[in-house]
Amino acid sequence: MSSTDQTDPESARRSVSSEDAAIARAFSLKDLPDAFYDDPYPTYRALQSADPIHRMPDGSLFLTRHRDLEAIYKDTTRFSSDKKVEFAPKYGAGSLLFQHHTTSLVFNDPPLHTRVRRLIAGALNPRAIAEMEPGLTALVDRLLDDMQARGNADLIEDFASAIPVEVIGNLLAIPHRDRAPLRGWSLAILGALEPFLSEDVQARGERAVKEFLDYLRRLVADRRARPGDAERDVLTRLIEGEASSGERLSEIELLQNCIFILNAGHETTTNLIGNGLELLLRFPRERQRLIDDPALIKTAVEEFLRYESSNQLGNRRVTQDTEIDGVAIPEGTLITLCIGAANRDPDVFAQPEHLDIGRSPNRHLAFASGAHACVGLTLARLEGRIAISRFLARFPNFKASGPTHRARRVRFRGFTSLPVTLA
């Protein structure tokens, strides 16, 4: 058992300082200082201490406590994931970004959420994921061989981002010759989810959805003519629907959820691998601990997910007048769930600012929880374990070789560049 597995809520609770109160009062997702993108955690700590149910200038709420997020994740009646009301003014109700983000699994309630999740989960069953492991290991080893031949690498471009693109490409049986644009499309579409949306970011996102849909229409037509194995080919499974009930997705539901599968499986897993390797650079004692005891990789991956959550924010809309911890919340209120803050809540995690690769238990919310828990979490964990463990076994003495560059994003936390030497 880890030394950081228990915490006393009363002793862990921080007193509210005037500095924390001032930071909390000024906080707005639409007006962030540049330093926030590098390190949002001091702000999260201030909010958690001074104003854990924070009302922002636009009237929406920003929640930072683990217990509040956990309760909302479990209550799909009062807290909706449907984003039509929120996204219509953001993107325009006739836009492709609106169509995509309001049709995909993650931003929907039952019955659409139930139907799509059941189809995807059926293709990501334990046996299917176990069968992916040899191919995933071979892919990682090929990437490591290429990096070793050069002696240096960018851990994002050459490694972390290359793995999930191939894995998702295999899941959808996308021909290798067609995979080059996938990452760019994903980054552009997810970039449009940021709280502040510039005209340029919106235009790039809109263009990416159009190009991806054009490609998928051709791919789906080909797959209808030549179906794959529905037990392993997610696209064939989505096309054929649920055999027992006869339920099938509409054409738009099918196409937009193929885009969702790429986006969900690409960005967050890239960030998991990149963040995990960067943390091993930042915390050499924990790196040595993992080198000395490779069996710690399972708890290490969970701790990387907690400490630097790939996905920092979630959202809900209140469907009826309610309250949270005595605070009245009217129907229609938009809520941002701060996963990054909840995963460092001192009421749940002892020494939350301390990276402990043996931490157990570890009740992080990096994959959310409840009905909307990440459908691909088992696959993401497998990718993280294989990629990080095999990299460290091959290059235990890797070092930073230049400045790192973190993506200037609030929702998704990761790097765009992480140069290293591999000696």
N, C-alpha and C positions, 0 to 999 in steps of 0.2 A: 504494500500500500504506500502511495506517495505521501510525502510529508505535507503536501498542500491539498489534502483531500477533505478537510473539515474546516468550517468557519463558523464563528459566533456572530450572528447578525448584529447584535448590539455593539460588540467591540469593533466590528468591521465598519459600522456606519460612520461616515465622516461628518464632522461638524461643518456647518455652513459658514464659509468665510465671506467677507465682503467682496473679495475678488471673484469667488465662484458666483456669487449672486449677480455681480455686474456682467460677467460673461454670459450667464443664463438669460438675463434680461435682454441682451443685445442679439441673441442668437436667431438667425434666420437662414434657412437653406438657400435662399435666393440672394444672399449677400454675405459671402464667406471670404475671409482673408486668405491670401495665397498660402500662408503657413498651414492652414487647416488641411490642405491636400496632402502635405507631407506627414503631419501628425495630428489627427483629429481627436486623439484620446484625452488630452487635457480639457478640451471643450466638453467631451462626453462626461468626464468625471465631474466637471462643474455642474452640468445639467442634472446629472444623477443625484448630486448632493443638494443642490439648491432648488431645482424645479423639474422633477422627474416626469411630470405631465405638463409639458411646456406648450403654451399657446403661441404660435408664430404670428407675425403681422397679418398674414392672409386669413387667419382664423382657424387654420388646421392645427393639429396637435402633433408633438414630437415626443415619443415615449422612449425612455432609456433603461428602465428597470426590467430585470429578467422575469420577475413574477408577473408583471403586467403583460409582457410579450407572450409569455407562455399561456396565460389565461385567454388572451385574444386569439391565439392560434387555435385553441381548442373550441372556441365559440363561433361557429360559422353561421349562426342564426342572427346574432346582433352585429357581427363584423363581417362585411362582404369583401370578397376579392375582386368583384366585377368593377372594371375601370371605365365603363362607358361614360358615366357622368363626369369623371375627372379628365378623361383623355379627349373628349369632344372639343372643349375649348383649347386644349393644348396643341392638338394636331390638326383639327378640322375633321368633322364627322365623315366627310367624303374622302379622306386621305387613305393611302395604303398603310401608313404607320398606324392610323386608328384601327383599320381593319385587322391588321396583324395583332397588335397588342390587346385588342378586345376579343380576339378569337382564340388565342393561344391558351394552353392549359393553365398557366400560372395565374392569369388574370381573369379567371372565371369561377363561378360557383356551379354546383350541381344544377341541372343534369349534365351539361356539356363537360364540366370538369370530371365527373364520374366516368363518363363514357370514354373520354380520351385517355384518362389516367389508366383505366383498366386495360386498354389496348396496348399502351406503351409498357406498362408493368409486366404484361404477359410475355413480352419479348425480352424483358430484363430479369427473368427469373433466375434463381441461384445457379441452376445447371447451365444456363446460357452464359452467365457471367464467368463461371468457372472454366468454361470452354474457351473464353476469350484470353485467359491468362497466358498460355504459351505464345500466342501471336503478339500480345502486348509486350511480353518480355523480349521477344525477338526484335520488335520495333525499337524498344528502348536501347537494346544492345547495339543495334545498327547506328542509332544516333550517337551513342557514346563512342563507337569506333570512329565515326566521322570527326567528332570533336577531338579525340585523342590524336588523330593523324595531324591535326592542325596545331595542337598544343594550347589553344585558347578558344573561347567561345562566348557568344552572348546567350545566357541561359534562357532568355525568353524566346528570341528568334530561332535559335538553333535547337532548342530542347523543349521547354515547357509548352509552347504554343503548337509545336509539331505533333505532340502526342494526342491530344483530344481531337484535333482535326482528322487524324487518321482513324481513331476509334469511332467517331461519329460517322465518318465516311463509310467505314465498314458496316456499321449498324444499318445505315440506309442503303448499303450496297451501291454507293456512288462510284463510278469508274475513277481510277486514280488520275487519269488525264484531265478530269473535270474538277479536281479539288483545289486548284490554285486560288480561285476567288473566294473560297468559303470563309476564310478568316476575316478578310476585308469586309465582306457583307455583314458578318456577325458583329464586328466592332462598330460599324456604322449604325446598325439597327439598335444595338444596345446603348450606344452613345446618346441616342435620342430619348432615353429614359432618364437622363440626368434632370435634376430639379430645375436648372436653368437651361433653356433651349434656345440656342441662337439660330438665325435663319440658315446659316451654312450647315450646322449640324443637322437641322431638320431636312434640308435638301439632300444631304448625303444619305440620311436614313431612308428617305422616301425613294431615292434612286436605288438603294441596295435592296429594298423589298421588291421593287419592280423587277430588277434583274434576276433576283433569286426566284421569284414566281415564274418568270419566263423560262428559266432553266428547269424548274421543278415540273412544269406542265409537260415538257418533253420527256423528263425522266419518268413521270407517272404513266404517261401514255405507253412508253416502252415496257414498264413493269406490268401494266395491265395485259400487255400482249405476251410477256414472258415472265410470269410470276416467279418469285424466289421461294425459299423455305420460310413459311410464316412463323416458325418457331425461333428463327434467328434474324430474319430480315424484317426490320421494323416497318419499312415502307410497305412491303407486301401485307403485313399484318394490318396496318392502318387502312389499306385499300380494301382488303377482304372483310374487315369488320369483325364483330364478335359472332362466331358461328352459332353459339348456343341461343342467342337472342335475335339474331338477324340484324342487329343494329349496325349501321354504317355511317361514316362521317360524310357530310356534304363535301363537294369539291373544295370550297373555300376553307372549311375546317381542316380537311386533309392537308392542303398545301401550307396553310399558315402554321399548323402544328409540326410539320416537317422543319420549317424555319425555326420554330421554338426549340426543337430537339437539338439542332446545331447550336443555337445561341446558348441554351442552358448548359449543354455539355462542354462547350468550348471555353467561354470566358472564365467561368468559375474554376474549372479544373486547371486551366493555364495559370490562374492566380494562385491556386493551392500549391502547385509545384514551384512556381517562382517565389512566392512568399516563403514557403518552407525552406528552400535553399538559401534565400537571403537571411532568414533567421539563424540558420546554422553558421553563416558568416558573422552575424552580429553577436551571437552567443557561443563563443568557442568552447566553453566548458560543456555546454549541452551537445555540441557537435562531437566532442571527444567521448562523452557518455554514450552517444549512439554508435560511434565507431567501436567502442569497447563491448557494447551489448546490442547487436543488431536486432534482437528480438523486441526491443523497445519501439520499433518502427510503427506498430499499430497505435500505441498511445501517443507517439510523437506526432503522427499525422493529425490525430484529434486535437492535440495542443496547438499545432500550427493553425488549424481551422478556428480554434477559439481565439488565439492571440492576434491573428491578422485575418479576420473573416473575409473570404473572397467576396461575398455579397454582404454589404454593410447595412442596407436598408430594405425594408418591406413596406407594404401599404395596405390599409383597409379603409372601408367606408362604413360609417355607423348607420344601421338600417332602422333603428328605433331609439327613442330617448332612453338613455342608460346612464350609468356612472362607473367610474374607475377610481377605486380607493377613495370614495366619497366625493369625487369631482363630477358634477353633472355634465353629461355629454349629449347634446341634442342630436336628433336624427339628421343625417346628411353630413355630419362632420367627417372630414378627411383626416386620417391618422397615418403618420409615418412611424414605423417600428424600427428602432435603431439597434440592429443586431450587434454591430460592433461595440456598442456601449454595454448591452446586456451580457455579452460574453466576457466583460471585465467587471461585472457587478460584485462588489465585495461582500454582499449578503449571500452570495452563492459560491464564489471562488476565493479561497484563501490566497493572499498575496497575488491578486489578479494581474499586477504588472510584472510578475516574475514568470519567465518561460520555464516550464517544468515538463520535459518530454515524458516523464513517467506519471503525470497527473492522473489520478483515478480516485473516485469517479470524475467524469468530465461532462457536465450537463450543458454543453454549449448548444447554441441555437443556429449554428452556421448553415444547417440544412432546414431551418424552420422546424415545425413540429405539427402534429395533428394531421388533418385531412390534406393539408398543402405541404407536408414534408416532401423534400426533393425526391422525385420518383427515381432518379439515377444515383442516389447517394452511395449505394453499394459499389457501383462501377467507378464513381469518382474516388472513393476511398482506395479501391484496388489500383487505379492509375497513380494516385499519390504515393502509395506504399512502394510499388514497383519502381517508379521513376526515381524517387528520392533515395531509396535504399541502394539501388544498383549504381546510381551516380556516386554516392558516398563511398561505396565499396571500391569503385574504380578510381575515384579522385579524392581521397581523404584530405589532401592538403590544398584543395583549390582555394584561390585567393581572388579578391576583387582586383581588377586591372584598370579600372577607370571609374568615372562617376556613374552612379545608377540614375535611372530616370523613372520616376513614378508617374503613372497615368494621372492626369488632372481630372479625376472623377470622384464623386462622392458615393454613388451607389455601389460601384464595383471597385475593389481595392487591389491593385496589383502594379506591376512594373511594365514599362514598354521596352526597357533595356537594362541588362544586368551583366556587364562584361566581366569575365574571369579568365585567369590563367589556371591551368590544370595540373601544374607540377605537384 
